[in-house]
Amino acid sequence: MPFWNTQRLKGAIPAQGIVDTFQEDRVKNCAYELSVGYQYYSTDLKNGLATVAEREQIIIRPGQLALLVTLERVKIPIGAIGFISMKFSAKMRGLINVSGFHVDPGFSGHLKFAVYNAGSKPAVFDPGSPLFQLWLADLSDAAEPYNGTHGKDDNRINDKDVMDLQGDVASPAQLHAQIDAISGATKTQMDAIRTAIETQVAGFRGELTKVEWIFGLLFTALIGVLLADLLQGKPQSPVNVYNGQTAAPMTDAKLNTDLLPDAPKQSDARTPAKDAATDQKGNKSGD
């Protein structure tokens, strides 16, 4: 399966009508450079298929799938097979070809490319700029006529193409944006919860401070009452009960004898000698 070289491409492509708008300067490094057309579809488009006007650009944003179509119409000989890819300049912008990499023998029509932007920036292209590459290789024998569905209509990108490609794409960029949104919402909720807790704690501390002040005042008042009692008088000693009266407290270690019975006077004290003298005196008076 030899590949066609540059010289063969320059001669065979216009001779066999392989590319409808052949330009010799598009033959480079054994490949023919095909241009991107004016129609495209991207999964972030809300109105379906887009047609780019003059001086407008095709924009494929990060994380989006897109369907591109060649500006040229190609016709592959039944004795050859085509191989397609994107130029390195497009790949450097993050585009990845996720569609087929070959063109069947006998195919005729515009080539469609399904691409994915895996980069971090939008991929921007001018319609008509060279974006794709086509290689041709010989088959050992001629193939049967092409009987596939691609290329039979001349509408390029049709409604079925859009239906097959549309929908949300779980791209890394989209997931990153969703994670950032969830993280931001979670942080906001956590900040609100933290603020509510701090408010509750501050209120509780305020109430606790009031209780501490109340207990402090009560304790101070109690201490004041006890000190006042101590300063007004000394503690009383145990009392003695005598004839139903309460004895006064002792002072200077001497017993208060105000409530005790009167002690006998010295002159009234009776002694045995005095009693004997009295008895003798009485006896003499009797005599």
C-alpha atoms as an extended CHARMM CRD file, in Angstrom:
* protein
*
       287  EXT
         1         1  MET       CA              0.0000000000        0.0000000000        0.0000000000  PROA      1               0.0000000000
         2         2  PRO       CA              2.2840000000        2.7840000000       -1.1980000000  PROA      2               0.0000000000
         3         3  PHE       CA              1.3280000000        6.3450000000       -0.3160000000  PROA      3               0.0000000000
         4         4  TRP       CA              1.1560000000        8.9540000000       -3.0420000000  PROA      4               0.0000000000
         5         5  ASN       CA              4.0520000000       11.3560000000       -3.0260000000  PROA      5               0.0000000000
         6         6  THR       CA              3.9020000000       15.0960000000       -3.6100000000  PROA      6               0.0000000000
         7         7  GLN       CA              4.4820000000       14.8740000000       -7.3650000000  PROA      7               0.0000000000
         8         8  ARG       CA              1.7640000000       12.2900000000       -7.8950000000  PROA      8               0.0000000000
         9         9  LEU       CA             -0.6830000000       14.3230000000       -5.8140000000  PROA      9               0.0000000000
        10        10  LYS       CA             -0.0450000000       17.4370000000       -7.8920000000  PROA      10              0.0000000000
        11        11  GLY       CA             -0.7370000000       15.5220000000      -11.0710000000  PROA      11              0.0000000000
        12        12  ALA       CA             -3.4910000000       13.0910000000      -10.0950000000  PROA      12              0.0000000000
        13        13  ILE       CA             -5.6900000000       15.3180000000       -7.9450000000  PROA      13              0.0000000000
        14        14  PRO       CA             -6.6270000000       17.7910000000      -10.6980000000  PROA      14              0.0000000000
        15        15  ALA       CA             -6.5940000000       15.1060000000      -13.3860000000  PROA      15              0.0000000000
        16        16  GLN       CA             -9.0000000000       12.7880000000      -11.5610000000  PROA      16              0.0000000000
        17        17  GLY       CA            -11.0370000000       15.5320000000       -9.8830000000  PROA      17              0.0000000000
        18        18  ILE       CA            -10.1550000000       14.2890000000       -6.4070000000  PROA      18              0.0000000000
        19        19  VAL       CA            -10.5400000000       17.8210000000       -4.9850000000  PROA      19              0.0000000000
        20        20  ASP       CA            -13.0810000000       20.0980000000       -6.6740000000  PROA      20              0.0000000000
        21        21  THR       CA            -11.1600000000       23.3430000000       -6.0410000000  PROA      21              0.0000000000
        22        22  PHE       CA             -7.5770000000       22.2010000000       -6.4240000000  PROA      22              0.0000000000
        23        23  GLN       CA             -4.7480000000       24.5540000000       -5.4030000000  PROA      23              0.0000000000
        24        24  GLU       CA             -1.2320000000       23.3490000000       -6.0680000000  PROA      24              0.0000000000
        25        25  ASP       CA              0.2240000000       25.2420000000       -3.1090000000  PROA      25              0.0000000000
        26        26  ARG       CA             -1.9660000000       23.1390000000       -0.7930000000  PROA      26              0.0000000000
        27        27  VAL       CA              0.0780000000       20.0380000000       -1.6250000000  PROA      27              0.0000000000
        28        28  LYS       CA              2.6670000000       19.7680000000        1.1520000000  PROA      28              0.0000000000
        29        29  ASN       CA              4.6740000000       16.8680000000        2.5370000000  PROA      29              0.0000000000
        30        30  CYS       CA              2.7920000000       14.2180000000        0.5430000000  PROA      30              0.0000000000
        31        31  ALA       CA             -0.5910000000       15.4810000000        1.7470000000  PROA      31              0.0000000000
        32        32  TYR       CA             -3.2540000000       17.8500000000        0.5010000000  PROA      32              0.0000000000
        33        33  GLU       CA             -4.4640000000       20.5420000000        2.9320000000  PROA      33              0.0000000000
        34        34  LEU       CA             -8.2420000000       20.9550000000        3.0800000000  PROA      34              0.0000000000
        35        35  SER       CA            -10.0030000000       24.0880000000        4.3400000000  PROA      35              0.0000000000
        36        36  VAL       CA            -12.6110000000       24.3910000000        7.0860000000  PROA      36              0.0000000000
        37        37  GLY       CA            -16.0360000000       25.4310000000        5.7630000000  PROA      37              0.0000000000
        38        38  TYR       CA            -18.5270000000       28.0630000000        6.8910000000  PROA      38              0.0000000000
        39        39  GLN       CA            -20.8950000000       25.6780000000        8.6490000000  PROA      39              0.0000000000
        40        40  TYR       CA            -20.2830000000       24.1810000000       12.0480000000  PROA      40              0.0000000000
        41        41  TYR       CA            -22.1160000000       22.9740000000       15.1160000000  PROA      41              0.0000000000
        42        42  SER       CA            -20.9330000000       23.0660000000       18.7400000000  PROA      42              0.0000000000
        43        43  THR       CA            -22.6470000000       21.5150000000       21.7580000000  PROA      43              0.0000000000
        44        44  ASP       CA            -22.8490000000       24.8940000000       23.4840000000  PROA      44              0.0000000000
        45        45  LEU       CA            -24.9040000000       26.4240000000       20.6570000000  PROA      45              0.0000000000
        46        46  LYS       CA            -28.5430000000       26.8200000000       21.6690000000  PROA      46              0.0000000000
        47        47  ASN       CA            -29.9350000000       27.5290000000       18.2080000000  PROA      47              0.0000000000
        48        48  GLY       CA            -28.5400000000       24.5180000000       16.3750000000  PROA      48              0.0000000000
        49        49  LEU       CA            -26.3800000000       24.7530000000       13.2950000000  PROA      49              0.0000000000
        50        50  ALA       CA            -24.3520000000       27.9140000000       12.8140000000  PROA      50              0.0000000000
        51        51  THR       CA            -23.2930000000       29.4340000000        9.5300000000  PROA      51              0.0000000000
        52        52  VAL       CA            -20.3950000000       31.8410000000        9.7410000000  PROA      52              0.0000000000
        53        53  ALA       CA            -20.6340000000       34.9850000000        7.6610000000  PROA      53              0.0000000000
        54        54  GLU       CA            -17.7610000000       36.7950000000        6.0210000000  PROA      54              0.0000000000
        55        55  ARG       CA            -15.1180000000       38.0240000000        8.4800000000  PROA      55              0.0000000000
        56        56  GLU       CA            -16.6760000000       36.0010000000       11.2660000000  PROA      56              0.0000000000
        57        57  GLN       CA            -14.8990000000       33.1940000000       13.0390000000  PROA      57              0.0000000000
        58        58  ILE       CA            -15.6080000000       29.6670000000       14.2180000000  PROA      58              0.0000000000
        59        59  ILE       CA            -15.2780000000       29.4220000000       17.9940000000  PROA      59              0.0000000000
        60        60  ILE       CA            -15.0870000000       26.1010000000       19.8470000000  PROA      60              0.0000000000
        61        61  ARG       CA            -14.9950000000       26.6540000000       23.5920000000  PROA      61              0.0000000000
        62        62  PRO       CA            -13.1310000000       24.4270000000       26.0830000000  PROA      62              0.0000000000
        63        63  GLY       CA            -14.8580000000       21.1520000000       26.8470000000  PROA      63              0.0000000000
        64        64  GLN       CA            -17.1910000000       21.3170000000       23.8480000000  PROA      64              0.0000000000
        65        65  LEU       CA            -17.7520000000       18.8900000000       20.9990000000  PROA      65              0.0000000000
        66        66  ALA       CA            -18.0470000000       20.3770000000       17.5330000000  PROA      66              0.0000000000
        67        67  LEU       CA            -18.8080000000       19.2030000000       14.0450000000  PROA      67              0.0000000000
        68        68  LEU       CA            -16.7720000000       20.7840000000       11.2460000000  PROA      68              0.0000000000
        69        69  VAL       CA            -17.0190000000       20.3060000000        7.5170000000  PROA      69              0.0000000000
        70        70  THR       CA            -14.5090000000       20.8120000000        4.7280000000  PROA      70              0.0000000000
        71        71  LEU       CA            -14.9660000000       23.6470000000        2.3100000000  PROA      71              0.0000000000
        72        72  GLU       CA            -13.8160000000       21.3930000000       -0.5580000000  PROA      72              0.0000000000
        73        73  ARG       CA            -15.6410000000       18.4180000000       -1.9440000000  PROA      73              0.0000000000
        74        74  VAL       CA            -13.4910000000       15.3140000000       -2.4230000000  PROA      74              0.0000000000
        75        75  LYS       CA            -13.8410000000       12.1950000000       -4.5710000000  PROA      75              0.0000000000
        76        76  ILE       CA            -11.6840000000        9.2150000000       -3.6750000000  PROA      76              0.0000000000
        77        77  PRO       CA            -10.7930000000        6.7960000000       -6.5350000000  PROA      77              0.0000000000
        78        78  ILE       CA            -12.0270000000        3.2160000000       -6.0250000000  PROA      78              0.0000000000
        79        79  GLY       CA             -8.4530000000        2.0140000000       -6.3650000000  PROA      79              0.0000000000
        80        80  ALA       CA             -7.2190000000        4.1860000000       -3.4630000000  PROA      80              0.0000000000
        81        81  ILE       CA             -8.0460000000        4.9670000000        0.1610000000  PROA      81              0.0000000000
        82        82  GLY       CA             -7.7420000000        8.2800000000        1.9370000000  PROA      82              0.0000000000
        83        83  PHE       CA             -6.3950000000        9.0620000000        5.4040000000  PROA      83              0.0000000000
        84        84  ILE       CA             -7.3280000000       12.2760000000        7.1970000000  PROA      84              0.0000000000
        85        85  SER       CA             -6.0900000000       14.2120000000       10.2020000000  PROA      85              0.0000000000
        86        86  MET       CA             -5.8740000000       17.7450000000       11.5380000000  PROA      86              0.0000000000
        87        87  LYS       CA             -2.8540000000       19.9460000000       11.2020000000  PROA      87              0.0000000000
        88        88  PHE       CA             -0.5270000000       20.3050000000       14.1730000000  PROA      88              0.0000000000
        89        89  SER       CA             -1.4500000000       23.9980000000       14.5420000000  PROA      89              0.0000000000
        90        90  ALA       CA             -5.0510000000       22.9460000000       15.3160000000  PROA      90              0.0000000000
        91        91  LYS       CA             -3.9280000000       20.2830000000       17.7480000000  PROA      91              0.0000000000
        92        92  MET       CA             -1.8410000000       22.8750000000       19.5790000000  PROA      92              0.0000000000
        93        93  ARG       CA             -5.0790000000       24.7630000000       20.2680000000  PROA      93              0.0000000000
        94        94  GLY       CA             -6.4590000000       21.7220000000       22.0720000000  PROA      94              0.0000000000
        95        95  LEU       CA             -8.5480000000       20.1760000000       19.3070000000  PROA      95              0.0000000000
        96        96  ILE       CA             -8.7660000000       16.3890000000       19.1040000000  PROA      96              0.0000000000
        97        97  ASN       CA            -10.2540000000       14.5330000000       16.1520000000  PROA      97              0.0000000000
        98        98  VAL       CA            -12.7650000000       12.0560000000       17.5820000000  PROA      98              0.0000000000
        99        99  SER       CA            -14.2530000000       10.9470000000       14.2610000000  PROA      99              0.0000000000
       100       100  GLY       CA            -12.8580000000        8.5010000000       11.6880000000  PROA      100             0.0000000000
       101       101  PHE       CA             -9.3270000000        8.6680000000       10.3170000000  PROA      101             0.0000000000
       102       102  HSD       CA             -9.8970000000        7.2960000000        6.8270000000  PROA      102             0.0000000000
       103       103  VAL       CA            -12.0020000000        7.9780000000        3.7420000000  PROA      103             0.0000000000
       104       104  ASP       CA            -13.5390000000        4.9660000000        2.0000000000  PROA      104             0.0000000000
       105       105  PRO       CA            -12.6760000000        4.1700000000       -1.6160000000  PROA      105             0.0000000000
       106       106  GLY       CA            -15.2520000000        5.7050000000       -3.9380000000  PROA      106             0.0000000000
       107       107  PHE       CA            -16.4810000000        8.2660000000       -1.3630000000  PROA      107             0.0000000000
       108       108  SER       CA            -17.6640000000       11.5710000000       -2.8210000000  PROA      108             0.0000000000
       109       109  GLY       CA            -18.7170000000       14.6160000000       -0.8160000000  PROA      109             0.0000000000
       110       110  HSD       CA            -17.6530000000       17.0360000000        1.8970000000  PROA      110             0.0000000000
       111       111  LEU       CA            -15.6960000000       15.5270000000        4.7700000000  PROA      111             0.0000000000
       112       112  LYS       CA            -17.0810000000       15.9690000000        8.2760000000  PROA      112             0.0000000000
       113       113  PHE       CA            -14.8770000000       16.1010000000       11.3520000000  PROA      113             0.0000000000
       114       114  ALA       CA            -16.1010000000       15.6210000000       14.9310000000  PROA      114             0.0000000000
       115       115  VAL       CA            -13.6260000000       17.4140000000       17.1820000000  PROA      115             0.0000000000
       116       116  TYR       CA            -13.3030000000       18.0110000000       20.9080000000  PROA      116             0.0000000000
       117       117  ASN       CA            -11.6220000000       21.0020000000       22.5340000000  PROA      117             0.0000000000
       118       118  ALA       CA             -9.5080000000       19.5480000000       25.3280000000  PROA      118             0.0000000000
       119       119  GLY       CA             -7.6210000000       22.8100000000       25.8220000000  PROA      119             0.0000000000
       120       120  SER       CA             -8.1220000000       25.5530000000       28.3550000000  PROA      120             0.0000000000
       121       121  LYS       CA             -8.9270000000       28.2810000000       25.8300000000  PROA      121             0.0000000000
       122       122  PRO       CA            -11.4150000000       28.6670000000       22.9700000000  PROA      122             0.0000000000
       123       123  ALA       CA            -10.1890000000       27.3940000000       19.6140000000  PROA      123             0.0000000000
       124       124  VAL       CA            -10.7970000000       30.0640000000       16.9610000000  PROA      124             0.0000000000
       125       125  PHE       CA            -10.5660000000       29.5290000000       13.1970000000  PROA      125             0.0000000000
       126       126  ASP       CA            -11.2160000000       31.6110000000       10.1050000000  PROA      126             0.0000000000
       127       127  PRO       CA            -13.4400000000       29.8570000000        7.5490000000  PROA      127             0.0000000000
       128       128  GLY       CA            -11.4300000000       28.9050000000        4.4860000000  PROA      128             0.0000000000
       129       129  SER       CA             -8.1610000000       28.4410000000        6.3840000000  PROA      129             0.0000000000
       130       130  PRO       CA             -6.2950000000       25.1240000000        5.8750000000  PROA      130             0.0000000000
       131       131  LEU       CA             -7.0750000000       22.8810000000        8.8470000000  PROA      131             0.0000000000
       132       132  PHE       CA             -7.1550000000       19.2480000000        7.6560000000  PROA      132             0.0000000000
       133       133  GLN       CA             -4.7790000000       16.9540000000        5.7910000000  PROA      133             0.0000000000
       134       134  LEU       CA             -5.5780000000       14.2410000000        3.2550000000  PROA      134             0.0000000000
       135       135  TRP       CA             -3.2180000000       11.4060000000        2.3030000000  PROA      135             0.0000000000
       136       136  LEU       CA             -3.8810000000        8.8960000000       -0.4740000000  PROA      136             0.0000000000
       137       137  ALA       CA             -2.6280000000        5.3430000000       -0.7690000000  PROA      137             0.0000000000
       138       138  ASP       CA             -3.0840000000        2.6810000000       -3.4580000000  PROA      138             0.0000000000
       139       139  LEU       CA             -5.0140000000       -0.5340000000       -2.8970000000  PROA      139             0.0000000000
       140       140  SER       CA             -3.7920000000       -3.8690000000       -4.2540000000  PROA      140             0.0000000000
       141       141  ASP       CA             -7.0360000000       -4.1540000000       -6.2330000000  PROA      141             0.0000000000
       142       142  ALA       CA             -9.8900000000       -1.8220000000       -7.0310000000  PROA      142             0.0000000000
       143       143  ALA       CA            -12.6060000000       -1.7470000000       -4.3690000000  PROA      143             0.0000000000
       144       144  GLU       CA            -16.3290000000       -2.0070000000       -4.8690000000  PROA      144             0.0000000000
       145       145  PRO       CA            -18.2210000000        1.2480000000       -5.4550000000  PROA      145             0.0000000000
       146       146  TYR       CA            -18.9170000000        3.1730000000       -2.2530000000  PROA      146             0.0000000000
       147       147  ASN       CA            -22.3670000000        2.4180000000       -0.8580000000  PROA      147             0.0000000000
       148       148  GLY       CA            -22.2400000000        4.2910000000        2.4440000000  PROA      148             0.0000000000
       149       149  THR       CA            -24.5750000000        7.0250000000        3.6760000000  PROA      149             0.0000000000
       150       150  HSD       CA            -21.9950000000        9.7680000000        4.1350000000  PROA      150             0.0000000000
       151       151  GLY       CA            -21.6430000000       12.2770000000        1.3510000000  PROA      151             0.0000000000
       152       152  LYS       CA            -24.8600000000       11.3900000000       -0.4550000000  PROA      152             0.0000000000
       153       153  ASP       CA            -26.5520000000       14.6430000000        0.5240000000  PROA      153             0.0000000000
       154       154  ASP       CA            -25.0350000000       17.9950000000       -0.3290000000  PROA      154             0.0000000000
       155       155  ASN       CA            -26.3970000000       19.7330000000        2.7820000000  PROA      155             0.0000000000
       156       156  ARG       CA            -23.1150000000       19.1270000000        4.5460000000  PROA      156             0.0000000000
       157       157  ILE       CA            -24.1420000000       19.2340000000        8.2460000000  PROA      157             0.0000000000
       158       158  ASN       CA            -27.7620000000       18.0300000000        8.4980000000  PROA      158             0.0000000000
       159       159  ASP       CA            -30.3290000000       17.7370000000       11.2590000000  PROA      159             0.0000000000
       160       160  LYS       CA            -29.3370000000       14.1380000000       12.0200000000  PROA      160             0.0000000000
       161       161  ASP       CA            -25.7440000000       15.2280000000       12.6050000000  PROA      161             0.0000000000
       162       162  VAL       CA            -26.9060000000       17.8560000000       15.0900000000  PROA      162             0.0000000000
       163       163  MET       CA            -29.2480000000       15.4230000000       16.8680000000  PROA      163             0.0000000000
       164       164  ASP       CA            -26.4740000000       12.8650000000       17.2150000000  PROA      164             0.0000000000
       165       165  LEU       CA            -24.0500000000       15.3790000000       18.7120000000  PROA      165             0.0000000000
       166       166  GLN       CA            -26.1910000000       17.6270000000       20.8930000000  PROA      166             0.0000000000
       167       167  GLY       CA            -26.4380000000       17.2880000000       24.6720000000  PROA      167             0.0000000000
       168       168  ASP       CA            -24.4270000000       18.1500000000       27.7390000000  PROA      168             0.0000000000
       169       169  VAL       CA            -20.7830000000       17.1640000000       27.6870000000  PROA      169             0.0000000000
       170       170  ALA       CA            -19.1610000000       16.0770000000       30.9520000000  PROA      170             0.0000000000
       171       171  SER       CA            -15.9140000000       17.7960000000       30.1080000000  PROA      171             0.0000000000
       172       172  PRO       CA            -13.1130000000       18.5080000000       32.5970000000  PROA      172             0.0000000000
       173       173  ALA       CA            -13.7030000000       22.2320000000       32.1600000000  PROA      173             0.0000000000
       174       174  GLN       CA            -17.4110000000       21.8580000000       32.8710000000  PROA      174             0.0000000000
       175       175  LEU       CA            -16.7740000000       19.5970000000       35.8560000000  PROA      175             0.0000000000
       176       176  HSD       CA            -14.2260000000       22.0840000000       37.1610000000  PROA      176             0.0000000000
       177       177  ALA       CA            -16.7820000000       24.8770000000       36.8750000000  PROA      177             0.0000000000
       178       178  GLN       CA            -19.3900000000       22.7830000000       38.7000000000  PROA      178             0.0000000000
       179       179  ILE       CA            -16.9160000000       21.9130000000       41.4500000000  PROA      179             0.0000000000
       180       180  ASP       CA            -16.0640000000       25.6050000000       41.8490000000  PROA      180             0.0000000000
       181       181  ALA       CA            -19.7660000000       26.4620000000       42.0600000000  PROA      181             0.0000000000
       182       182  ILE       CA            -20.4220000000       23.7470000000       44.6550000000  PROA      182             0.0000000000
       183       183  SER       CA            -17.3280000000       24.7670000000       46.6110000000  PROA      183             0.0000000000
       184       184  GLY       CA            -18.4330000000       28.4040000000       46.6170000000  PROA      184             0.0000000000
       185       185  ALA       CA            -21.9690000000       27.5050000000       47.7390000000  PROA      185             0.0000000000
       186       186  THR       CA            -20.6260000000       25.2020000000       50.4510000000  PROA      186             0.0000000000
       187       187  LYS       CA            -18.2610000000       27.8880000000       51.7160000000  PROA      187             0.0000000000
       188       188  THR       CA            -21.1380000000       30.3790000000       51.8600000000  PROA      188             0.0000000000
       189       189  GLN       CA            -23.2740000000       27.9290000000       53.8380000000  PROA      189             0.0000000000
       190       190  MET       CA            -20.4130000000       27.0980000000       56.1950000000  PROA      190             0.0000000000
       191       191  ASP       CA            -19.7510000000       30.7940000000       56.7930000000  PROA      191             0.0000000000
       192       192  ALA       CA            -23.4470000000       31.3090000000       57.5790000000  PROA      192             0.0000000000
       193       193  ILE       CA            -23.4430000000       28.3560000000       60.0000000000  PROA      193             0.0000000000
       194       194  ARG       CA            -20.2410000000       29.5960000000       61.6360000000  PROA      194             0.0000000000
       195       195  THR       CA            -21.7110000000       33.0790000000       62.0510000000  PROA      195             0.0000000000
       196       196  ALA       CA            -24.9030000000       31.6440000000       63.5740000000  PROA      196             0.0000000000
       197       197  ILE       CA            -22.9080000000       29.5010000000       66.0180000000  PROA      197             0.0000000000
       198       198  GLU       CA            -20.7030000000       32.4240000000       67.0250000000  PROA      198             0.0000000000
       199       199  THR       CA            -23.8160000000       34.5510000000       67.5840000000  PROA      199             0.0000000000
       200       200  GLN       CA            -25.3700000000       31.8520000000       69.7730000000  PROA      200             0.0000000000
       201       201  VAL       CA            -22.1550000000       31.4060000000       71.7410000000  PROA      201             0.0000000000
       202       202  ALA       CA            -21.8260000000       35.1560000000       72.2290000000  PROA      202             0.0000000000
       203       203  GLY       CA            -25.4140000000       35.3070000000       73.5320000000  PROA      203             0.0000000000
       204       204  PHE       CA            -24.7900000000       32.3740000000       75.8490000000  PROA      204             0.0000000000
       205       205  ARG       CA            -21.6490000000       34.0130000000       77.1780000000  PROA      205             0.0000000000
       206       206  GLY       CA            -23.6200000000       37.1910000000       77.8040000000  PROA      206             0.0000000000
       207       207  GLU       CA            -26.2740000000       35.3030000000       79.7790000000  PROA      207             0.0000000000
       208       208  LEU       CA            -23.5800000000       33.4050000000       81.6700000000  PROA      208             0.0000000000
       209       209  THR       CA            -21.9070000000       36.6970000000       82.5860000000  PROA      209             0.0000000000
       210       210  LYS       CA            -25.2060000000       37.9960000000       83.9680000000  PROA      210             0.0000000000
       211       211  VAL       CA            -25.6230000000       34.8840000000       86.1220000000  PROA      211             0.0000000000
       212       212  GLU       CA            -22.0450000000       35.2230000000       87.3670000000  PROA      212             0.0000000000
       213       213  TRP       CA            -22.7210000000       38.8400000000       88.3210000000  PROA      213             0.0000000000
       214       214  ILE       CA            -25.9060000000       37.8630000000       90.1810000000  PROA      214             0.0000000000
       215       215  PHE       CA            -24.1440000000       35.1200000000       92.1180000000  PROA      215             0.0000000000
       216       216  GLY       CA            -21.2760000000       37.4890000000       92.8310000000  PROA      216             0.0000000000
       217       217  LEU       CA            -23.6210000000       40.1140000000       94.2290000000  PROA      217             0.0000000000
       218       218  LEU       CA            -25.4600000000       37.5470000000       96.3690000000  PROA      218             0.0000000000
       219       219  PHE       CA            -22.2080000000       36.1850000000       97.7250000000  PROA      219             0.0000000000
       220       220  THR       CA            -20.9320000000       39.6830000000       98.4650000000  PROA      220             0.0000000000
       221       221  ALA       CA            -24.1860000000       40.5390000000      100.2620000000  PROA      221             0.0000000000
       222       222  LEU       CA            -23.9650000000       37.3600000000      102.3340000000  PROA      222             0.0000000000
       223       223  ILE       CA            -20.3830000000       38.0970000000      103.3300000000  PROA      223             0.0000000000
       224       224  GLY       CA            -21.4410000000       41.6440000000      104.2530000000  PROA      224             0.0000000000
       225       225  VAL       CA            -24.2260000000       40.3790000000      106.5430000000  PROA      225             0.0000000000
       226       226  LEU       CA            -21.8880000000       37.9710000000      108.3150000000  PROA      226             0.0000000000
       227       227  LEU       CA            -19.2370000000       40.6500000000      108.8210000000  PROA      227             0.0000000000
       228       228  ALA       CA            -21.8550000000       43.0610000000      110.2060000000  PROA      228             0.0000000000
       229       229  ASP       CA            -22.9750000000       40.4900000000      112.7810000000  PROA      229             0.0000000000
       230       230  LEU       CA            -19.3810000000       39.8830000000      113.8410000000  PROA      230             0.0000000000
       231       231  LEU       CA            -18.6400000000       43.6030000000      114.1850000000  PROA      231             0.0000000000
       232       232  GLN       CA            -21.7740000000       44.3810000000      116.2750000000  PROA      232             0.0000000000
       233       233  GLY       CA            -21.0670000000       41.8390000000      119.0400000000  PROA      233             0.0000000000
       234       234  LYS       CA            -18.9620000000       38.9110000000      120.1460000000  PROA      234             0.0000000000
       235       235  PRO       CA            -20.3970000000       35.4490000000      120.1450000000  PROA      235             0.0000000000
       236       236  GLN       CA            -22.2200000000       34.5190000000      123.4380000000  PROA      236             0.0000000000
       237       237  SER       CA            -21.0060000000       31.7450000000      125.7120000000  PROA      237             0.0000000000
       238       238  PRO       CA            -23.2890000000       28.9080000000      126.7350000000  PROA      238             0.0000000000
       239       239  VAL       CA            -26.0390000000       30.1920000000      129.0830000000  PROA      239             0.0000000000
       240       240  ASN       CA            -26.8810000000       29.0520000000      132.5720000000  PROA      240             0.0000000000
       241       241  VAL       CA            -30.4280000000       28.8300000000      133.6990000000  PROA      241             0.0000000000
       242       242  TYR       CA            -31.1060000000       29.7250000000      137.3000000000  PROA      242             0.0000000000
       243       243  ASN       CA            -34.6130000000       30.1230000000      138.7440000000  PROA      243             0.0000000000
       244       244  GLY       CA            -35.9530000000       30.5090000000      135.2540000000  PROA      244             0.0000000000
       245       245  GLN       CA            -33.5420000000       33.3720000000      134.4460000000  PROA      245             0.0000000000
       246       246  THR       CA            -30.6740000000       33.4570000000      131.9750000000  PROA      246             0.0000000000
       247       247  ALA       CA            -27.2460000000       34.3600000000      133.3180000000  PROA      247             0.0000000000
       248       248  ALA       CA            -25.3140000000       37.1610000000      131.6920000000  PROA      248             0.0000000000
       249       249  PRO       CA            -22.1480000000       36.3030000000      129.7980000000  PROA      249             0.0000000000
       250       250  MET       CA            -18.8490000000       36.1310000000      131.5680000000  PROA      250             0.0000000000
       251       251  THR       CA            -16.5850000000       39.1530000000      131.2870000000  PROA      251             0.0000000000
       252       252  ASP       CA            -12.7640000000       39.2080000000      131.8440000000  PROA      252             0.0000000000
       253       253  ALA       CA            -12.7910000000       35.5980000000      132.9350000000  PROA      253             0.0000000000
       254       254  LYS       CA            -14.9330000000       36.5360000000      136.0460000000  PROA      254             0.0000000000
       255       255  LEU       CA            -18.3790000000       35.1120000000      136.5300000000  PROA      255             0.0000000000
       256       256  ASN       CA            -21.1500000000       37.6690000000      136.7710000000  PROA      256             0.0000000000
       257       257  THR       CA            -22.7430000000       37.0140000000      140.1350000000  PROA      257             0.0000000000
       258       258  ASP       CA            -25.6460000000       39.4120000000      139.8790000000  PROA      258             0.0000000000
       259       259  LEU       CA            -28.0980000000       36.6030000000      139.6360000000  PROA      259             0.0000000000
       260       260  LEU       CA            -26.5300000000       34.3340000000      142.3510000000  PROA      260             0.0000000000
       261       261  PRO       CA            -27.9430000000       34.2920000000      145.9830000000  PROA      261             0.0000000000
       262       262  ASP       CA            -26.3980000000       36.7280000000      148.4340000000  PROA      262             0.0000000000
       263       263  ALA       CA            -23.4000000000       35.3050000000      150.3180000000  PROA      263             0.0000000000
       264       264  PRO       CA            -23.6000000000       35.3690000000      154.1490000000  PROA      264             0.0000000000
       265       265  LYS       CA            -21.8670000000       38.2820000000      155.8550000000  PROA      265             0.0000000000
       266       266  GLN       CA            -18.7050000000       37.6940000000      157.9000000000  PROA      266             0.0000000000
       267       267  SER       CA            -20.3610000000       38.7850000000      161.1360000000  PROA      267             0.0000000000
       268       268  ASP       CA            -23.2050000000       36.3560000000      160.6780000000  PROA      268             0.0000000000
       269       269  ALA       CA            -21.0350000000       33.3510000000      160.1640000000  PROA      269             0.0000000000
       270       270  ARG       CA            -21.5210000000       30.5640000000      162.7570000000  PROA      270             0.0000000000
       271       271  THR       CA            -18.5620000000       28.5690000000      164.0760000000  PROA      271             0.0000000000
       272       272  PRO       CA            -18.3970000000       25.7220000000      166.5960000000  PROA      272             0.0000000000
       273       273  ALA       CA            -16.5080000000       27.8040000000      169.1520000000  PROA      273             0.0000000000
       274       274  LYS       CA            -19.0370000000       30.5930000000      168.9070000000  PROA      274             0.0000000000
       275       275  ASP       CA            -21.8970000000       28.1400000000      169.3040000000  PROA      275             0.0000000000
       276       276  ALA       CA            -20.3210000000       26.6600000000      172.4830000000  PROA      276             0.0000000000
       277       277  ALA       CA            -19.8620000000       30.0950000000      174.0230000000  PROA      277             0.0000000000
       278       278  THR       CA            -23.4420000000       30.9380000000      173.3650000000  PROA      278             0.0000000000
       279       279  ASP       CA            -24.6200000000       27.7510000000      175.0060000000  PROA      279             0.0000000000
       280       280  GLN       CA            -22.5780000000       28.4120000000      178.1820000000  PROA      280             0.0000000000
       281       281  LYS       CA            -23.9650000000       31.9120000000      178.4480000000  PROA      281             0.0000000000
       282       282  GLY       CA            -27.4330000000       30.6020000000      178.2850000000  PROA      282             0.0000000000
       283       283  ASN       CA            -26.7940000000       28.0580000000      180.9940000000  PROA      283             0.0000000000
       284       284  LYS       CA            -25.5610000000       30.6970000000      183.3730000000  PROA      284             0.0000000000
       285       285  SER       CA            -28.6020000000       32.8090000000      182.8250000000  PROA      285             0.0000000000
       286       286  GLY       CA            -30.7500000000       29.8860000000      183.7830000000  PROA      286             0.0000000000
       287       287  ASP       CA            -29.0390000000       29.3930000000      187.0120000000  PROA      287             0.0000000000
